Amino acid sequence: MLGNFYSIDGNLEHDENFKNRAFYYGDGVFETISFLNGNLLFLNKHFHRLQEACHSVKINFPSFSLQELASICFDLLTINKIVDTARIRIQVFRKGSLGYSPQTHESQYLIEVFHSNTIFQPKEEGIKVAIYEENKLHFTTWSPFKTCNSLHYILASNYAKVWGFEDAFLVDSQNNLVELTSSNLFFVQNNQLFTPPINSGCVEGIMRSIVIHSAKSIGIPILEKSLKFNELNSVTEIFATNVVRGLQPIRSIKGFTSTFTTEHNYMTKTLWEYIKDHLSHF
């Protein structure tokens, strides 16, 4: 063991488990899957996005198949005695140790399950959202995916917390509202549904794709467009989307004097009911 000791918070340790490139450099990607009513929601979509994410950062995809991944997740849920609702996090990171230049593109993965009582439980009264402008989003080959380097979202979340808000918008170089810390953005203007384009730097969310598909299925016109702060006066509905909460109405925005009356969110409610009624189709 000589030479393999290190100090954590002043304590000498020699456990090697955390010493990997995900810890050192954020060299990896991840997915969060919701478990509800005995089902791994949208597993096929998560599996394929994880494949694309690995490709974008030049990490070889793990050897598990879709069916093998499902089996691992169900085994973990069982051994952790979770039978109702949960979040499942799948993290894939590059093998190797110190040095920016990778020694290999082979991967390792970590899968964890967490009991959660927020699955598909949006706050009906809406949430209060700040606007984080200190650091800007921009498009990269990996920005559509969830990577292990999440400092941008951490700092935006901290900003919201400090100012007493529940979430925060992230902006691009033109100060367009692009996404929230863990959600995509949708808004309604003149009975038209919009969402910011992927090339604005937002994550290509699973629930985002489901909302777009659902809107087209029920005849709601949907287009990609950025949202500027000075356009908020013309917005009649605004909501955030992710696979944990679902469709989360937004009630108020820092610096915008008006509030959005979430009880009249016809388009938001119509889409949300359609998605819940057609879960097995996705």
C-alpha positions in Angstrom: 0.0 0.0 0.0 3.1 2.2 0.2 2.7 5.4 -1.9 -1.1 5.0 -2.5 -2.3 7.0 0.5 -3.9 10.4 0.0 -5.6 13.0 2.2 -9.4 13.7 2.3 -10.4 16.5 4.7 -7.1 15.9 6.5 -7.7 12.2 6.9 -5.3 9.6 5.3 -7.2 7.2 3.1 -6.3 4.5 0.5 -9.7 3.6 -1.0 -9.3 3.8 -4.8 -13.0 3.8 -5.8 -13.5 7.5 -6.4 -10.2 8.0 -8.4 -11.5 8.0 -11.9 -11.7 10.5 -14.8 -15.3 11.4 -14.0 -14.0 12.6 -10.6 -10.9 14.2 -12.0 -12.2 15.9 -15.1 -15.9 15.4 -15.5 -15.0 13.1 -18.4 -18.3 11.4 -18.8 -22.1 11.6 -19.5 -25.2 10.6 -17.7 -28.9 9.9 -18.0 -31.7 10.2 -15.4 -34.6 7.8 -15.8 -37.9 7.9 -14.0 -39.5 4.8 -12.5 -43.2 4.9 -12.1 -45.9 2.2 -11.8 -43.4 -0.6 -12.4 -42.1 1.0 -15.6 -38.8 2.5 -16.6 -40.3 5.5 -18.5 -38.9 6.3 -22.0 -36.1 3.8 -21.5 -35.6 3.3 -25.2 -35.2 7.1 -25.7 -32.7 7.3 -22.8 -30.7 4.4 -24.1 -30.3 5.9 -27.6 -29.5 9.4 -26.2 -26.8 7.8 -24.0 -25.3 6.2 -27.1 -25.3 9.5 -28.9 -23.8 11.3 -25.9 -20.9 8.7 -25.6 -20.2 9.2 -29.3 -20.1 13.0 -29.0 -17.4 12.8 -26.3 -15.5 9.9 -27.9 -16.2 7.3 -25.2 -17.0 3.8 -26.2 -20.5 2.8 -25.2 -20.8 0.1 -22.5 -21.4 -3.5 -23.6 -24.9 -3.7 -22.1 -27.9 -4.0 -24.4 -31.2 -2.3 -23.8 -32.7 -5.4 -22.2 -29.6 -5.9 -20.0 -29.7 -2.3 -18.9 -33.4 -2.7 -17.9 -32.5 -5.9 -16.0 -29.8 -4.1 -14.0 -32.1 -1.3 -13.1 -34.9 -3.6 -11.9 -32.4 -5.7 -9.9 -31.2 -2.4 -8.2 -34.8 -1.4 -7.5 -35.5 -4.8 -5.9 -32.4 -4.9 -3.8 -33.0 -1.4 -2.6 -36.7 -2.3 -1.9 -38.1 0.4 -4.1 -41.5 -0.5 -5.5 -43.3 2.7 -6.2 -41.4 5.7 -7.7 -37.7 6.4 -8.2 -35.0 8.2 -10.1 -32.3 6.1 -11.8 -29.0 7.7 -12.7 -26.8 6.0 -15.3 -23.3 7.5 -15.5 -20.8 6.5 -18.2 -17.2 7.7 -17.9 -13.9 7.1 -19.6 -11.4 4.6 -18.1 -7.9 5.9 -17.2 -6.5 8.2 -14.7 -4.5 11.5 -14.7 -3.8 13.6 -17.8 -6.1 15.4 -20.2 -5.0 13.1 -23.0 -7.0 9.9 -22.7 -5.1 6.6 -22.5 -8.2 4.8 -23.8 -11.7 5.4 -25.0 -13.0 2.3 -23.1 -15.7 3.1 -20.6 -17.0 2.2 -17.1 -20.4 2.9 -15.8 -22.2 3.5 -12.5 -25.9 3.0 -12.0 -27.7 4.3 -8.9 -31.4 4.4 -7.8 -33.0 6.9 -5.5 -36.5 6.8 -4.1 -38.4 9.9 -5.2 -41.9 11.3 -4.5 -41.7 14.0 -7.2 -42.1 11.7 -10.3 -44.8 13.4 -12.5 -45.8 15.7 -9.6 -45.4 19.2 -10.9 -46.4 22.1 -8.7 -49.8 23.1 -10.0 -49.4 26.6 -8.6 -46.3 27.2 -10.7 -42.8 28.0 -9.8 -40.8 31.2 -9.4 -37.8 31.5 -11.8 -34.7 33.7 -11.7 -32.5 34.6 -14.7 -28.8 33.6 -14.4 -26.7 35.8 -16.8 -23.2 35.5 -15.3 -22.2 32.7 -17.7 -23.7 32.1 -21.1 -24.7 28.9 -22.9 -23.4 28.2 -26.3 -23.7 25.2 -28.7 -21.1 22.5 -28.8 -21.1 18.9 -30.1 -21.9 17.7 -26.6 -24.2 20.5 -25.3 -27.4 18.6 -26.4 -26.4 15.9 -23.8 -26.0 15.6 -20.1 -22.3 15.6 -19.2 -20.5 15.1 -15.9 -19.3 18.7 -15.9 -22.4 20.5 -14.6 -20.9 23.6 -13.1 -23.0 25.9 -15.3 -26.2 24.4 -13.9 -24.8 24.2 -10.3 -24.0 27.9 -10.3 -27.4 28.8 -11.9 -29.2 26.7 -9.2 -27.2 28.4 -6.5 -28.1 31.8 -7.9 -31.8 30.9 -7.8 -31.5 29.7 -4.2 -29.7 32.8 -3.0 -32.3 35.1 -4.5 -35.2 33.0 -3.1 -36.3 31.4 -6.4 -37.1 27.8 -7.2 -35.2 27.6 -10.5 -33.3 29.8 -12.9 -33.2 30.4 -16.7 -29.9 30.1 -18.4 -29.2 32.5 -21.3 -27.2 32.4 -24.5 -24.8 35.1 -25.8 -27.8 37.2 -27.0 -29.4 37.0 -23.6 -32.2 34.8 -24.9 -33.9 32.6 -22.4 -32.7 29.1 -23.4 -33.5 26.5 -20.7 -33.7 26.0 -17.0 -31.2 24.3 -14.7 -32.7 20.8 -15.3 -35.5 21.5 -17.8 -36.3 22.6 -21.3 -38.4 25.7 -21.9 -41.8 26.0 -23.8 -43.9 29.0 -24.2 -47.1 30.1 -26.0 -47.5 33.2 -28.1 -50.7 33.9 -30.2 -51.9 30.3 -29.7 -48.6 29.0 -31.1 -46.3 26.7 -29.1 -42.5 27.5 -29.2 -39.3 26.0 -27.7 -35.7 27.3 -28.1 -33.7 25.4 -30.8 -31.0 23.0 -29.8 -28.3 25.2 -31.4 -29.0 27.8 -28.7 -27.0 25.5 -26.3 -29.9 23.8 -24.5 -30.0 20.0 -23.7 -32.0 18.0 -26.2 -34.3 16.7 -23.4 -36.3 13.5 -23.6 -39.5 15.2 -22.4 -38.8 18.0 -24.9 -39.0 15.5 -27.7 -42.2 14.0 -26.2 -43.9 17.4 -26.0 -43.0 18.2 -29.6 -44.3 14.8 -30.7 -47.5 15.1 -28.7 -48.2 18.7 -29.9 -48.0 17.5 -33.5 -50.2 14.5 -32.7 -53.1 16.6 -31.4 -52.8 19.4 -33.8 -51.0 22.1 -31.7 -48.6 24.1 -33.9 -45.1 23.9 -32.6 -42.0 25.8 -33.8 -38.4 26.4 -32.5 -37.7 30.0 -31.6 -35.7 31.8 -29.0 -37.4 33.9 -26.3 -36.2 37.3 -25.3 -37.0 38.8 -22.0 -38.8 41.8 -23.6 -41.2 39.4 -25.3 -42.6 38.1 -22.1 -45.5 40.5 -22.3 -46.9 38.6 -25.3 -46.4 35.1 -23.6 -49.7 33.6 -22.4 -48.3 30.3 -21.1 -44.8 29.2 -20.1 -43.6 25.9 -18.7 -40.6 23.7 -18.1 -40.2 20.1 -19.0 -38.2 17.1 -17.8 -38.7 13.4 -17.2 -38.9 13.8 -13.4 -41.6 16.5 -12.9 -43.2 16.3 -16.3 -44.7 19.7 -17.4 -44.1 22.3 -14.8 -45.9 25.6 -15.1 -43.9 28.8 -14.4 -45.7 31.4 -12.3 -43.3 34.3 -12.2 -39.9 35.4 -13.5 -37.4 37.7 -11.7 -37.6 41.2 -13.1 -40.9 40.7 -14.9 -43.7 42.5 -13.1 -46.6 40.4 -14.3 -47.4 36.8 -13.2 -48.7 33.9 -15.3 -52.1 32.6 -14.2 -51.4 28.9 -14.3 -55.1 27.8 -13.7 -55.9 28.9 -17.3 -53.0 27.1 -18.9 -55.1 25.4 -21.5 -52.3 24.2 -23.8 -50.0 23.1 -21.0 -52.8 21.1 -19.4 -53.9 19.6 -22.7 -50.4 18.4 -23.5 -49.8 17.0 -20.0 -53.0 15.0 -20.0 -52.2 13.6 -23.4 -48.7 12.6 -22.4 -49.9 10.8 -19.2 -52.6 9.0 -21.2 -50.2 7.8 -23.8 -47.1 6.9 -21.8 -46.9 3.4 -23.2 -46.7 4.9 -26.8 -43.4 6.6 -26.1 
